[in-house]
Amino acid sequence: VPPALLLRRLVVTTLASTLDDPFPQFAKPVVPKQFRAAVWPDRVALERETQGLDPSTLVVQAEPVSIEAEARSFVLDGTVVTTAVYEGHGDDAAACSIASAVARSTALPRTCVIDTCFIGGRGWAFLEANATWGAGLNGCEPAAVLPCIDAATAIARHE
């Protein structure tokens, strides 16, 4: 995702490098569920959480920011088909605009979910992408989501 759509410092690095960087910091595993995604206050807390993981484990590391709202967008063939703010208060159209910019500028699967967030003092930004088949509606229009789920299911059937 282009840095201009992130509105924060974000890198993919190793667990070893993450542990050596200054805290507090946001860290989450590239492979989901290896450890909890959170803002870690110090090295000891993150070491405790990641005990037993290989130091070369890939980690998404970002500067901590104040997220005031979050929105979900379902994307099919590079087009956002529905967007809804699901946490906090914000403008669906502004969130959709950022999700659309991500969809236009980033190589994505045929269907996916793009989560965006409103960062205090900065604006709407890309938060994360998720698999369509595993994402909740979070206020999105169910009828608009069905073609996305159908496409995700068709992809899975052909793999």
Phi and psi in degrees as GROMACS dihedral restraints (atoms count N, CA, C in turn):
[ dihedral_restraints ]
;  ai    aj    ak    al  type     phi  dphi    fc
    3     4     5     6     1   -57.2    20    10
    4     5     6     7     1   138.9    20    10
    6     7     8     9     1   -53.8    20    10
    7     8     9    10     1   -32.3    20    10
    9    10    11    12     1   -63.7    20    10
   10    11    12    13     1   -20.0    20    10
   12    13    14    15     1   -94.4    20    10
   13    14    15    16     1    -5.5    20    10
   15    16    17    18     1   -90.5    20    10
   16    17    18    19     1   -38.4    20    10
   18    19    20    21     1    57.9    20    10
   19    20    21    22     1    25.5    20    10
   21    22    23    24     1  -164.3    20    10
   22    23    24    25     1   161.0    20    10
   24    25    26    27     1   -73.8    20    10
   25    26    27    28     1   129.3    20    10
   27    28    29    30     1  -148.6    20    10
   28    29    30    31     1   130.3    20    10
   30    31    32    33     1  -138.6    20    10
   31    32    33    34     1   157.1    20    10
   33    34    35    36     1  -104.0    20    10
   34    35    36    37     1   126.1    20    10
   36    37    38    39     1  -145.9    20    10
   37    38    39    40     1  -170.7    20    10
   39    40    41    42     1   -96.1    20    10
   40    41    42    43     1   161.7    20    10
   42    43    44    45     1   -59.8    20    10
   43    44    45    46     1   -41.8    20    10
   45    46    47    48     1   -58.8    20    10
   46    47    48    49     1   -45.3    20    10
   48    49    50    51     1   -66.6    20    10
   49    50    51    52     1   -40.6    20    10
   51    52    53    54     1   -60.1    20    10
   52    53    54    55     1   -42.7    20    10
   54    55    56    57     1   -65.8    20    10
   55    56    57    58     1   -26.1    20    10
   57    58    59    60     1   -85.9    20    10
   58    59    60    61     1   -12.9    20    10
   60    61    62    63     1   -83.3    20    10
   61    62    63    64     1   162.4    20    10
   63    64    65    66     1   -64.0    20    10
   64    65    66    67     1   149.5    20    10
   66    67    68    69     1  -115.4    20    10
   67    68    69    70     1   158.3    20    10
   69    70    71    72     1   -72.0    20    10
   70    71    72    73     1   157.1    20    10
   72    73    74    75     1  -154.9    20    10
   73    74    75    76     1   151.1    20    10
   75    76    77    78     1   -86.4    20    10
   76    77    78    79     1   134.2    20    10
   78    79    80    81     1  -143.6    20    10
   79    80    81    82     1   140.2    20    10
   81    82    83    84     1  -147.1    20    10
   82    83    84    85     1   150.7    20    10
   84    85    86    87     1   -72.9    20    10
   85    86    87    88     1   147.0    20    10
   87    88    89    90     1   -66.1    20    10
   88    89    90    91     1   -41.9    20    10
   90    91    92    93     1   -87.2    20    10
   91    92    93    94     1   116.9    20    10
   93    94    95    96     1   -55.3    20    10
   94    95    96    97     1   147.6    20    10
   96    97    98    99     1    75.2    20    10
   97    98    99   100     1     7.0    20    10
   99   100   101   102     1   -71.2    20    10
  100   101   102   103     1   -32.2    20    10
  102   103   104   105     1  -159.8    20    10
  103   104   105   106     1   165.6    20    10
  105   106   107   108     1   -69.3    20    10
  106   107   108   109     1   138.1    20    10
  108   109   110   111     1   -78.8    20    10
  109   110   111   112     1   129.0    20    10
  111   112   113   114     1  -166.8    20    10
  112   113   114   115     1   168.1    20    10
  114   115   116   117     1   -87.5    20    10
  115   116   117   118     1   115.3    20    10
  117   118   119   120     1   -93.1    20    10
  118   119   120   121     1   126.8    20    10
  120   121   122   123     1   -73.7    20    10
  121   122   123   124     1   -29.2    20    10
  123   124   125   126     1  -158.6    20    10
  124   125   126   127     1   170.0    20    10
  126   127   128   129     1   -60.3    20    10
  127   128   129   130     1   -41.0    20    10
  129   130   131   132     1   -60.0    20    10
  130   131   132   133     1   -43.9    20    10
  132   133   134   135     1   -63.3    20    10
  133   134   135   136     1   -43.3    20    10
  135   136   137   138     1   -70.3    20    10
  136   137   138   139     1   -37.5    20    10
  138   139   140   141     1   -61.1    20    10
  139   140   141   142     1   -42.5    20    10
  141   142   143   144     1   -61.5    20    10
  142   143   144   145     1   -44.3    20    10
  144   145   146   147     1   -66.3    20    10
  145   146   147   148     1   -33.4    20    10
  147   148   149   150     1  -104.4    20    10
  148   149   150   151     1    13.4    20    10
  150   151   152   153     1   -52.5    20    10
  151   152   153   154     1   130.7    20    10
  153   154   155   156     1    93.5    20    10
  154   155   156   157     1   -14.0    20    10
  156   157   158   159     1   -80.9    20    10
  157   158   159   160     1   146.9    20    10
  159   160   161   162     1   -64.8    20    10
  160   161   162   163     1   138.8    20    10
  162   163   164   165     1   -58.5    20    10
  163   164   165   166     1   -21.3    20    10
  165   166   167   168     1   -86.1    20    10
  166   167   168   169     1     1.8    20    10
  168   169   170   171     1   -54.7    20    10
  169   170   171   172     1   132.1    20    10
  171   172   173   174     1   -78.3    20    10
  172   173   174   175     1   137.4    20    10
  174   175   176   177     1  -132.2    20    10
  175   176   177   178     1   137.8    20    10
  177   178   179   180     1   -88.6    20    10
  178   179   180   181     1   121.1    20    10
  180   181   182   183     1  -119.9    20    10
  181   182   183   184     1   134.0    20    10
  183   184   185   186     1  -143.6    20    10
  184   185   186   187     1   156.1    20    10
  186   187   188   189     1   -68.0    20    10
  187   188   189   190     1   140.8    20    10
  189   190   191   192     1   -66.5    20    10
  190   191   192   193     1   136.4    20    10
  192   193   194   195     1  -134.2    20    10
  193   194   195   196     1   165.4    20    10
  195   196   197   198     1   -93.1    20    10
  196   197   198   199     1   106.7    20    10
  198   199   200   201     1   -92.4    20    10
  199   200   201   202     1   118.9    20    10
  201   202   203   204     1   -98.7    20    10
  202   203   204   205     1   -20.4    20    10
  204   205   206   207     1  -156.0    20    10
  205   206   207   208     1   153.2    20    10
  207   208   209   210     1  -132.4    20    10
  208   209   210   211     1   145.4    20    10
  210   211   212   213     1  -133.9    20    10
  211   212   213   214     1   151.8    20    10
  213   214   215   216     1  -116.7    20    10
  214   215   216   217     1   137.9    20    10
  216   217   218   219     1  -131.1    20    10
  217   218   219   220     1   131.9    20    10
  219   220   221   222     1   -94.5    20    10
  220   221   222   223     1   133.4    20    10
  222   223   224   225     1  -120.0    20    10
  223   224   225   226     1   136.2    20    10
  225   226   227   228     1  -135.6    20    10
  226   227   228   229     1   125.3    20    10
  228   229   230   231     1    51.7    20    10
  229   230   231   232     1    42.2    20    10
  231   232   233   234     1    79.6    20    10
  232   233   234   235     1     6.0    20    10
  234   235   236   237     1  -120.6    20    10
  235   236   237   238     1   133.3    20    10
  237   238   239   240     1   -73.8    20    10
  238   239   240   241     1   124.1    20    10
  240   241   242   243     1  -100.8    20    10
  241   242   243   244     1   -20.8    20    10
  243   244   245   246     1  -163.9    20    10
  244   245   246   247     1   145.6    20    10
  246   247   248   249     1  -140.4    20    10
  247   248   249   250     1   142.8    20    10
  249   250   251   252     1  -149.0    20    10
  250   251   252   253     1   136.1    20    10
  252   253   254   255     1   -74.6    20    10
  253   254   255   256     1   124.5    20    10
  255   256   257   258     1  -113.8    20    10
  256   257   258   259     1    -9.6    20    10
  258   259   260   261     1  -144.7    20    10
  259   260   261   262     1   132.1    20    10
  261   262   263   264     1    77.0    20    10
  262   263   264   265     1  -164.0    20    10
  264   265   266   267     1  -124.5    20    10
  265   266   267   268     1   134.0    20    10
  267   268   269   270     1  -169.4    20    10
  268   269   270   271     1   177.8    20    10
  270   271   272   273     1   -94.0    20    10
  271   272   273   274     1   115.9    20    10
  273   274   275   276     1   -56.2    20    10
  274   275   276   277     1   -40.3    20    10
  276   277   278   279     1   -65.2    20    10
  277   278   279   280     1   -40.4    20    10
  279   280   281   282     1   -66.2    20    10
  280   281   282   283     1   -41.9    20    10
  282   283   284   285     1   -63.7    20    10
  283   284   285   286     1   -42.0    20    10
  285   286   287   288     1   -61.9    20    10
  286   287   288   289     1   -38.5    20    10
  288   289   290   291     1   -60.8    20    10
  289   290   291   292     1   -43.5    20    10
  291   292   293   294     1   -67.8    20    10
  292   293   294   295     1   -44.2    20    10
  294   295   296   297     1   -60.4    20    10
  295   296   297   298     1   -39.6    20    10
  297   298   299   300     1   -64.8    20    10
  298   299   300   301     1   -40.4    20    10
  300   301   302   303     1   -63.2    20    10
  301   302   303   304     1   -39.6    20    10
  303   304   305   306     1   -63.5    20    10
  304   305   306   307     1   -46.0    20    10
  306   307   308   309     1   -62.4    20    10
  307   308   309   310     1   -34.8    20    10
  309   310   311   312     1   -75.7    20    10
  310   311   312   313     1   -28.7    20    10
  312   313   314   315     1  -106.8    20    10
  313   314   315   316     1    -1.0    20    10
  315   316   317   318     1  -130.8    20    10
  316   317   318   319     1   139.9    20    10
  318   319   320   321     1   -71.3    20    10
  319   320   321   322     1   119.1    20    10
  321   322   323   324     1  -126.3    20    10
  322   323   324   325     1   159.3    20    10
  324   325   326   327     1   -65.8    20    10
  325   326   327   328     1   170.5    20    10
  327   328   329   330     1   -53.5    20    10
  328   329   330   331     1   -38.6    20    10
  330   331   332   333     1  -137.9    20    10
  331   332   333   334     1   143.6    20    10
  333   334   335   336     1  -163.2    20    10
  334   335   336   337     1   177.3    20    10
  336   337   338   339     1  -116.8    20    10
  337   338   339   340     1   131.9    20    10
  339   340   341   342     1  -112.3    20    10
  340   341   342   343     1   122.8    20    10
  342   343   344   345     1   -99.9    20    10
  343   344   345   346     1   133.7    20    10
  345   346   347   348     1  -119.6    20    10
  346   347   348   349     1   165.3    20    10
  348   349   350   351     1  -144.3    20    10
  349   350   351   352     1   153.9    20    10
  351   352   353   354     1   -98.4    20    10
  352   353   354   355     1   115.3    20    10
  354   355   356   357     1   -94.8    20    10
  355   356   357   358     1   122.8    20    10
  357   358   359   360     1   -51.3    20    10
  358   359   360   361     1   128.9    20    10
  360   361   362   363     1    77.8    20    10
  361   362   363   364     1    -1.9    20    10
  363   364   365   366     1  -124.7    20    10
  364   365   366   367     1   -43.2    20    10
  366   367   368   369     1   120.7    20    10
  367   368   369   370     1  -166.6    20    10
  369   370   371   372     1   -77.1    20    10
  370   371   372   373     1   138.8    20    10
  372   373   374   375     1  -146.5    20    10
  373   374   375   376     1   161.1    20    10
  375   376   377   378     1   -68.0    20    10
  376   377   378   379     1   133.9    20    10
  378   379   380   381     1  -105.0    20    10
  379   380   381   382     1   -58.7    20    10
  381   382   383   384     1  -165.8    20    10
  382   383   384   385     1   165.7    20    10
  384   385   386   387     1  -114.7    20    10
  385   386   387   388     1   148.1    20    10
  387   388   389   390     1  -135.2    20    10
  388   389   390   391     1   159.9    20    10
  390   391   392   393     1   -70.9    20    10
  391   392   393   394     1   137.5    20    10
  393   394   395   396     1   -59.0    20    10
  394   395   396   397     1   -44.5    20    10
  396   397   398   399     1   -67.0    20    10
  397   398   399   400     1   -18.2    20    10
  399   400   401   402     1  -110.2    20    10
  400   401   402   403     1     2.9    20    10
  402   403   404   405     1   -97.6    20    10
  403   404   405   406     1   139.4    20    10
  405   406   407   408     1   -74.3    20    10
  406   407   408   409     1   162.0    20    10
  408   409   410   411     1   -66.1    20    10
  409   410   411   412     1   -38.4    20    10
  411   412   413   414     1    47.6    20    10
  412   413   414   415     1    44.2    20    10
  414   415   416   417     1    91.3    20    10
  415   416   417   418     1    -4.9    20    10
  417   418   419   420     1   -71.8    20    10
  418   419   420   421     1   157.6    20    10
  420   421   422   423     1   -68.9    20    10
  421   422   423   424     1   114.4    20    10
  423   424   425   426     1   -56.5    20    10
  424   425   426   427     1   -42.3    20    10
  426   427   428   429     1   -63.3    20    10
  427   428   429   430     1   -34.1    20    10
  429   430   431   432     1   -72.7    20    10
  430   431   432   433     1   -26.5    20    10
  432   433   434   435     1   -78.7    20    10
  433   434   435   436     1   -27.7    20    10
  435   436   437   438     1   -53.8    20    10
  436   437   438   439     1   -45.4    20    10
  438   439   440   441     1   -62.1    20    10
  439   440   441   442     1   -30.4    20    10
  441   442   443   444     1   -67.2    20    10
  442   443   444   445     1   -45.4    20    10
  444   445   446   447     1   -64.6    20    10
  445   446   447   448     1   -40.6    20    10
  447   448   449   450     1   -60.6    20    10
  448   449   450   451     1   -44.4    20    10
  450   451   452   453     1   -64.5    20    10
  451   452   453   454     1   -40.9    20    10
  453   454   455   456     1   -64.6    20    10
  454   455   456   457     1   -38.5    20    10
  456   457   458   459     1   -69.3    20    10
  457   458   459   460     1   -39.8    20    10
  459   460   461   462     1   -63.6    20    10
  460   461   462   463     1   -40.1    20    10
  462   463   464   465     1   -61.5    20    10
  463   464   465   466     1   -44.6    20    10
  465   466   467   468     1   -64.9    20    10
  466   467   468   469     1   -36.4    20    10
  468   469   470   471     1   -66.7    20    10
  469   470   471   472     1   -28.4    20    10
  471   472   473   474     1   -93.5    20    10
  472   473   474   475     1    -3.2    20    10
